[in-house]
Amino acid sequence: MKRVRRSTGGVAGRAHAIVVFTACLGLLSACRVEAPERSEAEERARTTGYRGILLEDTDPRPDFVLTDARGEAFDFRAETEGKLALLFFGYTFCPDVCPVHMASIAAVKRDLSVEEQRRMSIVFVTVDPERDTPERLREWLSNFDPSFVGLRGTEARVDSIMLGLGLPAAIRDTTAGPDYPVGHASQVIAFPPGDGFRVIYPFGTRQADWKHDLPRLLKK
């Protein structure tokens, strides 16, 4: 397993200079990356106010349309406008990265006020549409929070969206059989209500970090 820090040129590169990429290759079945040092998150909070990685960004949140788990079109920018949107690309058969992120966010979300929860949108985009059927997405996300939105698209379309965000395309090792692993970017991207910046949360982000940052992001 390895953590890769990648920079790209242009607007996307400036907006997403730090990318944590989980590569699952060969017969490996897990998608683990090292958790960030706790001192790093705490130092970021002292300097930026957020335990996540703050990226100054004047670009609007991404504009894409995919199909939700009910089979309806979901326009990400339009549906999340004015809300705190948490965007994550993963797959439901992921053994650790994806369920840990979803469980942590769901646990902290439950402790927020009803009004704060209404102003949040958690969007999970599958990078494995072959196995992640609409039914599978609905069932899996409901284990964490029924309000979480699951989206599907073709592999090419989803990879294009990730590349547009400065993330690497997914690596699907279908030669490994029906339980094949998928390598994918392992961070959640937070878009605050007013845009203007975004915050990156790598794998290893603790519930305490979400509890610290979510109320602050909602106030923006």
C-alpha positions in Angstrom: 0.0 0.0 0.0 1.3 3.5 -0.6 0.3 7.1 -0.1 1.1 9.2 -3.1 1.2 13.0 -3.1 0.6 14.3 -6.5 0.5 17.8 -7.9 -0.9 18.7 -11.3 -0.7 22.0 -13.2 -3.5 24.4 -13.9 -6.5 25.2 -11.7 -7.2 21.6 -10.8 -3.6 21.2 -9.7 -3.7 24.3 -7.5 -7.0 23.3 -6.0 -6.0 19.7 -5.3 -2.3 19.8 -4.7 -2.4 17.0 -2.1 -3.9 13.8 -3.3 -4.0 10.6 -1.3 -4.4 7.6 -3.6 -5.0 4.1 -2.5 -3.7 1.5 -4.9 -5.1 -2.0 -4.6 -3.1 -4.2 -7.1 -2.7 -7.9 -7.8 -4.4 -10.1 -5.2 -4.5 -7.6 -2.5 -8.0 -7.3 -1.0 -7.6 -4.3 1.3 -7.4 -0.5 0.5 -5.4 0.7 3.4 -3.3 3.8 3.6 -1.5 5.2 6.6 -3.4 7.5 8.9 -2.1 11.1 9.0 -0.1 12.1 12.0 -2.4 13.5 14.6 0.0 16.4 15.1 -0.5 17.4 11.5 -4.3 17.7 11.9 -4.0 19.7 15.1 -1.4 22.0 13.5 -3.6 22.6 10.5 -6.4 23.6 12.9 -4.2 26.1 14.6 -3.2 27.7 11.3 -6.4 27.4 9.2 -9.1 26.6 11.6 -9.7 23.2 10.0 -8.2 19.8 10.8 -8.7 18.8 7.2 -6.4 20.2 4.4 -7.7 23.6 3.4 -7.4 24.5 -0.3 -8.1 28.0 -1.4 -10.3 27.7 -4.5 -12.5 30.2 -6.2 -13.8 27.6 -8.7 -17.4 26.6 -8.1 -18.2 23.0 -7.0 -18.0 20.5 -9.8 -20.9 20.4 -12.3 -21.9 16.8 -13.2 -25.0 14.7 -13.5 -25.1 11.0 -12.6 -27.9 8.6 -11.7 -28.9 8.1 -8.1 -29.9 4.8 -6.5 -33.6 5.4 -7.4 -32.7 5.7 -11.1 -33.2 9.4 -11.2 -30.8 12.1 -12.5 -28.8 13.9 -9.8 -27.2 17.2 -10.7 -24.5 17.6 -8.1 -24.1 21.3 -8.3 -27.8 22.1 -8.4 -28.8 19.6 -5.7 -26.1 20.6 -3.3 -26.1 24.4 -3.9 -26.2 26.3 -0.6 -25.3 23.2 1.4 -22.2 21.6 2.9 -21.5 18.8 0.4 -19.2 16.0 1.2 -18.1 14.1 -1.9 -16.4 10.7 -1.9 -15.6 8.2 -4.7 -15.5 4.6 -3.5 -17.2 1.2 -3.8 -19.4 -0.8 -1.5 -17.2 -3.9 -1.6 -14.2 -1.9 -0.2 -13.1 -3.7 3.0 -12.0 -0.7 5.0 -11.5 2.8 3.6 -15.1 3.4 2.3 -17.0 2.0 5.3 -14.7 3.7 7.8 -15.3 7.1 6.1 -19.0 6.6 5.9 -19.4 5.3 9.4 -17.4 8.2 10.9 -19.3 10.9 9.0 -22.7 9.3 9.9 -21.8 9.1 13.6 -20.8 12.7 13.8 -23.8 13.8 11.7 -26.2 12.3 14.2 -24.9 14.6 16.9 -25.6 17.7 14.9 -28.9 19.6 15.2 -31.7 18.7 12.8 -31.2 22.1 11.0 -27.5 21.5 10.6 -28.2 18.0 9.2 -30.6 19.5 6.7 -27.9 21.7 5.4 -25.6 18.8 4.6 -25.4 16.5 1.6 -23.2 13.4 1.7 -22.7 12.1 -1.8 -21.0 8.7 -2.5 -20.1 8.0 -6.1 -19.3 4.4 -6.9 -16.2 3.6 -8.9 -17.4 0.0 -9.4 -20.8 0.3 -11.2 -20.6 -3.3 -12.4 -21.1 -4.7 -8.9 -22.7 -1.6 -7.2 -26.2 -1.9 -8.5 -28.8 0.7 -7.4 -30.2 -1.9 -5.0 -26.7 -2.6 -3.6 -26.0 1.1 -3.2 -29.3 1.8 -1.4 -28.8 -1.1 1.0 -25.2 -0.4 1.7 -25.6 3.4 2.3 -28.7 2.8 4.5 -26.5 0.9 6.9 -24.8 4.2 7.7 -27.5 6.9 7.0 -30.5 6.7 4.7 -30.0 10.3 3.7 -26.6 9.5 2.1 -26.9 9.8 -1.7 -25.4 7.0 -3.9 -24.6 7.8 -7.5 -23.7 5.7 -10.5 -22.3 6.3 -14.0 -20.2 4.6 -16.5 -16.6 3.9 -15.5 -15.4 6.3 -18.2 -17.7 9.1 -16.9 -16.8 8.7 -13.3 -13.1 8.5 -14.1 -13.5 11.8 -16.1 -15.2 13.5 -13.1 -12.4 12.4 -10.8 -9.7 13.5 -13.2 -11.4 16.9 -13.4 -11.1 17.2 -9.6 -7.4 16.4 -9.8 -7.9 12.9 -8.5 -6.5 9.8 -10.2 -8.8 7.5 -12.1 -9.8 4.2 -10.4 -7.8 1.0 -11.0 -10.1 -2.0 -11.5 -8.3 -5.3 -11.4 -11.1 -7.5 -12.8 -8.6 -10.3 -13.6 -8.6 -11.1 -9.9 -12.0 -12.8 -10.2 -15.4 -11.7 -8.8 -14.0 -10.3 -5.6 -11.6 -8.0 -7.5 -10.2 -5.0 -5.6 -10.5 -1.4 -6.9 -7.8 1.2 -6.3 -9.3 4.6 -5.7 -8.7 8.1 -4.2 -9.2 7.8 -0.5 -10.2 11.3 0.5 -13.5 13.0 1.1 -13.8 16.5 -0.4 -15.9 19.0 1.5 -17.5 21.9 -0.3 -18.8 24.6 2.1 -22.2 26.3 1.5 -20.6 29.4 0.0 -17.9 27.7 -2.0 -14.7 29.7 -2.3 -12.6 26.9 -0.8 -12.7 23.2 -0.2 -11.3 21.0 2.5 -9.7 17.5 1.9 -10.1 14.7 4.5 -7.8 11.8 3.9 -8.3 8.3 5.2 -7.4 8.2 8.9 -9.5 11.3 9.6 -11.0 10.6 13.1 -14.5 11.3 14.3 -13.0 14.0 16.6 -11.7 15.7 13.5 -15.1 15.7 11.8 -16.7 16.9 15.0 -14.3 19.8 15.1 -14.7 20.7 11.4 -18.3 20.1 10.4 -19.9 22.9 12.5 -17.3 25.3 11.2 -17.9 24.3 7.6 -21.6 24.7 8.0 -21.2 28.3 9.3 -19.4 29.2 6.0 
